[in-house]
Amino acid sequence: MGLLIVSYQFHVLHLLFGLEKQEEISTIILVATAILWVSEALPLYITSLAVLFFQIIWLLPALHETDIEASKEDFLIAFFGDLTLLFMGGFVLAALLNKYGISRIIARRIFERTGNSPSSILLSIIIVSSILSMWLSNTATAAMMFAIIAPVIISLPDTSPFKKAIALAIPFSCNLGGIGTPIGTPPNAIAMEYLQQMNIDVSFAKWMLLAVPLMIILLFLLWKLLLKLYPQGDVKIELEIEALHSFGKRQYIVLAIFIVTILGWLTTGITGFSTGIVGLFVVLVAFGSGLLSTRDFKNLSWDILFMLGGGLCLGVGIKKSGITEIVASMIPMNESFIIILVLFLLLAAVMTTFMSNTATANLLIPVAVALPQGEVILAIAISLMCSSSMALPISTPPNAIAFGSGYLESKEMLSSGMLMTILALIGILLSCVFYLPLIV
């Protein structure tokens, strides 16, 4: 009944605005998907699979009726293309590093070289969290870091504001660390996928060249901001990290796989192998060698892969039906590119505050790449902003973990998270104006 009501409402829009049948259907699917992604009335991966279902049984026949070239494979490939293999490889790599303790060993090695001054310890927490989040799930990184740092937080007096600085440093640096690599967070890979569909090559290495300098600047600003908002006072910290076993044979094998994979991703332009093929190599080696088991395979983040697929599938539909061109034509192109860029960044920041950054990227990037100017910079800017909006506990999984730890109140995360989001927006804007055009 609800679908019939929505269909009728869009039939009225057809009469008012002259939408064609395929445009009506695509708009209905788009709006329904956005509502479900925002409300999370259904699991996100179920909504994504529903997108595929309705695109094939409802939109595809309408496209054929209007002689628009499209096939079932156009929608299916969104669920198992190069992007899926890239992220699957990233998930498997993360599973290897976690299972064999490599991530904890890396964290311990960095902490061992840190002084005992509170500001140095805070900086080391930011560095470790961000580096690990470039390669691992930022959710898993945040959970691991809280497990390691919890004794330090507990040891501080309840009256010390520096406790808040440490508790906020972990999720915020995990969020920012994700922008550094294409596998750090889904919006990055979504932007790359749409640009590749336009024959615009943004390689793994080029993405890092674009994003890592900005990431470093934002992490430095985060460190200074937290020290300013939550001064260390006269607290003394003894950072004691539990002793870990030395590298064994399997740890060295895992480390070798990690290095070879990173080199493979960075040299795709030389080797001719796509990032997805390199990701598939990791999957085959990890499970074929027995380093990971069938249980590990079942524990991969399949829900995120399905959501990625659903977003790209949705993008195929709105592009084939012509919705992206309609929406793009509504944007005031007589305005300067800077104003359009700011509008997209503000929209991404607001949307990501209340909904999944993956969903936000899936909704905004297809529109951005349909614009006749600056589509490359807009797509990259949106993906970076989607990972840098962190004002509420629901904004990102690391934020939710930090809030659930009991060390923070929502007002503290809101104030510092809002300031960090504003700094990130300014940093992304300046980077898009002065730095990105030199690289892309």
C-alpha positions in Angstrom: 0.0 0.0 0.0 2.8 2.4 0.9 4.6 1.8 -2.4 1.3 2.4 -4.3 0.9 5.8 -2.4 4.5 6.8 -3.2 4.0 5.7 -6.8 0.8 7.8 -7.1 2.6 10.8 -5.6 5.3 10.6 -8.2 2.7 10.2 -10.9 1.5 13.6 -9.8 5.1 14.8 -10.2 5.1 13.4 -13.7 2.1 15.5 -14.5 3.6 18.6 -12.9 7.3 18.3 -14.0 7.1 16.0 -17.0 9.1 13.1 -15.6 9.3 10.1 -17.8 8.3 6.7 -16.5 11.9 5.4 -15.9 12.7 8.7 -14.1 9.6 8.3 -11.9 10.6 4.8 -10.9 14.2 5.7 -10.3 13.2 8.6 -8.1 10.9 6.4 -6.1 13.7 3.9 -5.5 16.1 6.7 -4.7 13.8 8.4 -2.1 12.7 5.1 -0.5 16.4 4.0 -0.2 17.4 7.3 1.3 14.6 7.1 3.9 15.5 3.6 4.8 19.2 4.4 5.1 18.5 7.4 7.3 16.0 5.7 9.5 17.7 2.3 9.5 14.2 0.8 9.7 15.8 -2.1 7.9 19.4 -3.3 8.1 21.5 -1.3 5.6 22.5 -4.4 3.6 18.8 -5.5 3.3 18.0 -2.1 1.8 20.9 -2.5 -0.6 19.7 -5.9 -1.8 16.2 -4.4 -2.2 17.7 -1.8 -4.5 19.1 -4.5 -6.7 15.7 -6.3 -6.7 13.6 -3.4 -7.7 16.1 -2.0 -10.2 16.0 -5.3 -12.1 12.3 -6.2 -11.9 10.9 -2.6 -12.1 13.4 -0.1 -13.5 15.0 -2.3 -16.1 11.8 -3.0 -18.1 11.0 0.7 -18.1 14.4 1.5 -19.5 13.9 -1.1 -22.2 10.5 0.5 -23.1 12.2 3.8 -23.8 15.0 2.1 -25.8 17.7 3.0 -23.2 20.5 0.5 -23.4 20.7 -1.4 -20.1 21.0 -5.0 -19.0 20.7 -7.0 -15.8 24.5 -7.3 -15.7 24.8 -3.5 -15.3 23.2 -3.7 -11.9 24.6 -7.1 -10.8 28.2 -6.1 -11.5 27.9 -3.3 -8.9 27.9 -6.1 -6.2 30.9 -7.9 -7.4 33.2 -5.6 -9.3 36.7 -4.3 -8.7 35.5 -2.2 -5.8 34.1 -5.3 -4.0 37.3 -7.2 -4.5 39.4 -4.2 -3.3 37.4 -4.0 0.0 37.3 -7.7 0.4 41.1 -7.7 0.2 41.2 -4.9 2.8 39.0 -6.9 5.1 41.0 -10.0 4.8 44.2 -8.0 5.3 42.7 -6.6 8.5 41.7 -10.0 9.7 45.2 -11.3 9.2 46.8 -8.4 11.1 44.3 -8.8 14.0 44.4 -12.6 14.2 48.2 -12.7 14.4 48.6 -9.7 16.6 50.4 -7.5 14.1 48.3 -4.5 14.8 48.9 -4.7 18.5 52.7 -5.2 17.9 52.8 -2.1 15.7 50.9 -0.1 18.4 53.3 -1.3 21.1 56.4 -0.5 19.0 55.2 3.1 18.5 54.2 3.5 22.2 57.6 2.2 23.3 59.3 5.2 21.5 57.0 7.7 23.1 57.9 9.9 26.1 55.8 9.9 29.2 54.7 13.5 28.9 50.9 13.6 28.5 51.1 15.6 25.3 53.5 13.1 23.8 51.3 10.2 24.8 48.2 11.9 23.3 50.1 12.4 20.1 51.2 8.8 20.0 47.6 7.7 20.5 46.6 9.8 17.6 49.4 8.5 15.4 48.8 4.8 16.2 45.0 5.1 15.7 45.3 6.9 12.4 47.9 4.7 10.9 46.0 1.5 11.8 42.8 3.0 10.5 44.4 3.6 7.1 44.6 -0.2 6.7 42.1 -1.7 9.2 38.5 -1.1 9.9 38.3 2.1 12.0 35.7 0.3 14.1 38.1 -2.5 15.0 40.9 -0.1 15.5 38.9 2.0 17.9 37.9 -1.0 19.9 41.5 -2.3 20.1 42.8 1.1 21.1 40.3 1.5 23.9 41.3 -1.9 25.2 45.0 -0.9 25.2 44.5 2.6 26.6 41.7 2.0 29.1 44.2 1.5 32.0 45.7 4.9 31.3 42.3 6.6 31.3 41.2 4.8 34.5 44.5 5.8 36.3 43.8 9.5 35.8 41.9 11.5 38.4 38.2 12.0 37.7 38.7 15.7 37.9 41.3 15.7 35.2 40.0 17.0 31.9 42.8 15.2 30.1 40.8 12.0 30.4 38.4 13.4 27.9 41.2 14.3 25.5 42.4 10.7 25.4 38.9 9.3 25.0 38.2 11.7 22.1 41.6 11.2 20.5 40.9 7.6 19.6 37.6 7.9 17.7 38.5 11.2 16.0 41.9 10.0 14.8 40.4 6.7 13.6 37.9 8.8 11.6 40.6 11.0 10.0 43.0 8.1 9.5 40.4 6.5 7.2 40.7 9.2 4.6 44.4 8.3 3.9 43.8 5.2 1.7 41.1 3.9 -0.7 40.4 1.0 1.7 40.4 3.2 4.8 36.7 4.0 4.5 34.0 3.1 1.9 33.3 6.7 0.6 36.9 6.8 -0.7 36.4 3.7 -2.9 33.0 4.9 -4.0 34.5 8.1 -5.3 37.2 6.1 -7.1 34.7 3.8 -8.6 32.5 6.5 -10.1 35.5 8.4 -11.4 36.8 5.2 -13.1 33.4 4.8 -14.8 34.1 8.2 -16.3 37.6 7.0 -17.5 39.2 9.2 -14.9 42.0 7.2 -13.2 42.7 7.8 -9.6 45.1 5.1 -8.5 45.8 3.8 -5.0 49.0 5.8 -4.9 47.4 9.0 -6.3 44.7 8.8 -3.7 47.3 8.6 -0.9 49.1 11.5 -2.5 45.9 13.5 -2.5 44.7 12.6 1.0 47.6 11.9 3.3 49.0 15.5 3.5 45.5 16.7 4.4 45.2 13.8 6.9 48.5 14.8 8.6 47.4 18.4 8.9 44.0 17.5 10.4 45.6 15.1 12.9 48.0 17.8 14.0 45.1 20.2 14.5 43.2 17.5 16.4 46.2 17.2 18.8 46.4 20.9 19.4 42.6 21.2 19.7 42.3 18.5 22.3 45.3 19.9 24.3 43.5 23.3 24.2 40.1 22.1 25.2 41.2 19.5 27.8 44.5 20.7 29.2 46.9 18.2 30.7 47.5 20.1 33.9 50.0 18.5 36.2 49.0 14.9 35.6 51.7 12.2 35.2 51.2 9.2 33.0 53.0 5.9 33.0 52.1 4.2 29.7 52.5 0.5 30.4 51.8 -1.7 27.4 51.6 -5.4 28.0 54.4 -7.4 26.7 53.7 -9.3 23.5 55.3 -12.4 22.1 58.1 -11.8 19.5 57.5 -12.3 15.9 57.1 -16.0 14.9 57.1 -17.6 11.5 53.4 -16.9 10.8 53.8 -13.3 11.9 56.6 -12.8 9.4 54.5 -14.4 6.7 51.6 -12.1 7.5 53.8 -9.1 7.5 55.2 -10.2 4.1 51.7 -10.5 2.7 50.9 -7.1 4.0 53.9 -5.5 2.4 53.4 -7.3 -0.9 49.7 -6.2 -1.0 50.5 -2.6 -0.3 53.2 -2.6 -2.9 50.7 -4.2 -5.3 48.1 -1.5 -4.7 50.6 1.3 -5.0 52.1 0.0 -8.3 48.9 -0.9 -10.2 49.9 1.5 -13.0 53.2 -0.3 -13.5 52.1 -4.0 -13.1 48.8 -3.6 -15.0 46.9 -5.4 -12.2 43.8 -3.6 -10.9 43.4 -2.9 -7.2 40.6 -5.5 -7.2 42.9 -8.2 -8.6 45.5 -7.4 -5.9 42.7 -7.7 -3.3 41.7 -11.1 -4.7 45.4 -12.2 -4.4 45.2 -11.5 -0.6 42.0 -13.5 -0.3 43.5 -16.5 -2.1 46.8 -16.5 -0.2 45.2 -15.9 3.2 42.6 -18.7 3.0 44.5 -21.0 0.6 47.5 -21.1 3.0 45.3 -21.8 6.0 46.3 -18.6 7.7 42.6 -17.8 7.9 39.8 -20.3 8.4 36.3 -20.7 7.1 35.1 -19.2 10.4 37.2 -16.1 9.6 35.7 -16.0 6.2 32.2 -15.9 7.7 33.2 -13.1 10.0 34.2 -10.7 7.2 32.1 -7.5 7.0 29.8 -8.7 4.3 27.2 -6.2 5.3 29.5 -3.3 4.3 30.3 -5.0 1.0 26.5 -5.4 0.3 25.9 -1.8 1.2 28.7 -0.7 -1.2 27.1 -2.8 -3.9 23.7 -1.4 -3.2 25.0 2.2 -3.4 26.7 1.6 -6.7 23.7 -0.2 -8.0 21.5 2.7 -7.1 24.0 5.0 -8.9 23.6 2.9 -12.1 19.9 3.3 -11.9 19.8 7.0 -11.4 22.4 7.5 -14.1 20.7 5.3 -16.7 17.3 6.8 -16.0 18.6 10.4 -16.3 17.9 11.5 -12.8 21.5 12.6 -12.2 21.3 15.0 -15.1 17.9 16.4 -13.8 19.3 17.0 -10.4 22.6 18.4 -11.8 20.6 20.9 -13.9 18.8 22.2 -10.7 22.2 23.2 -9.3 22.9 26.9 -10.0 25.8 26.5 -12.4 26.0 30.3 -12.8 27.4 30.3 -9.3 31.2 30.0 -8.9 32.7 26.5 -8.5 33.7 27.5 -4.9 30.1 28.1 -3.9 29.0 24.8 -5.4 31.9 23.0 -3.6 31.0 24.6 -0.3 27.3 23.6 -0.7 28.3 19.9 -1.4 30.7 19.9 1.6 28.0 21.4 3.9 25.5 18.9 2.7 27.9 16.0 3.2 28.8 17.2 6.7 25.2 17.6 7.8 24.0 14.3 6.3 27.0 12.3 7.7 26.3 13.6 11.1 23.0 11.8 11.2 23.5 8.8 8.8 26.0 6.4 7.5 28.9 8.0 5.6 28.7 5.2 3.0 25.0 6.1 2.4 25.8 9.8 2.2 28.5 9.2 -0.4 26.3 6.9 -2.4 23.6 9.6 -2.6 25.8 12.6 -3.3 28.7 11.4 -5.4 26.5 10.3 -8.4 25.1 13.8 -8.6 28.5 15.4 -8.3 30.1 13.5 -11.1 27.2 14.4 -13.4 28.1 18.1 -13.2 29.9 19.6 -16.2 32.7 21.2 -14.1 35.0 20.0 -11.3 33.4 16.5 -11.0 36.8 15.0 -10.0 37.4 17.4 -7.2 33.8 17.3 -6.1 33.7 13.5 -5.8 36.9 13.5 -3.8 35.8 16.4 -1.6 32.5 14.7 -0.8 34.2 11.4 0.1 36.7 13.2 2.4 34.0 15.2 4.1 31.9 12.1 4.7 34.7 10.6 6.8 35.5 13.9 8.6 32.1 14.7 10.1 32.1 13.5 13.7 29.9 15.7 15.9 27.6 13.0 17.4 28.0 9.5 18.9 25.9 8.2 15.9 28.0 9.9 13.3 30.6 7.2 13.0 31.2 3.7 14.6 34.4 4.9 16.4 32.3 7.7 18.0 29.7 5.2 19.1 32.5 3.0 20.7 34.0 6.0 22.5 30.6 7.1 23.8 29.8 3.6 24.9 33.0 3.4 26.9 31.5 5.6 29.5 34.3 8.1 29.6 32.4 10.8 27.6 29.2 12.7 27.6 27.4 13.5 24.3 27.9 17.3 24.9 31.6 16.8 25.0 31.7 14.9 21.8 29.3 17.4 20.2 31.4 20.5 21.1 34.8 19.1 20.1 33.4 17.0 17.3 31.7 20.1 15.8 34.9 22.1 16.0 36.9 19.3 14.3 34.2 18.9 11.6 34.5 22.7 10.9 38.3 22.5 10.7 38.0 19.5 8.4 35.6 21.3 6.1 37.9 24.3 5.9 40.9 22.0 5.3 39.2 20.1 2.6 38.0 23.3 0.9 41.5 24.8 0.9 43.0 21.5 -0.3 40.4 21.3 -3.1 41.2 24.9 -4.2 45.0 25.0 -3.9 46.3 21.4 -3.8 44.1 18.9 -5.5 44.1 20.7 -8.9 47.9 20.2 -8.9 47.6 16.4 -8.6 44.4 15.5 -10.6 
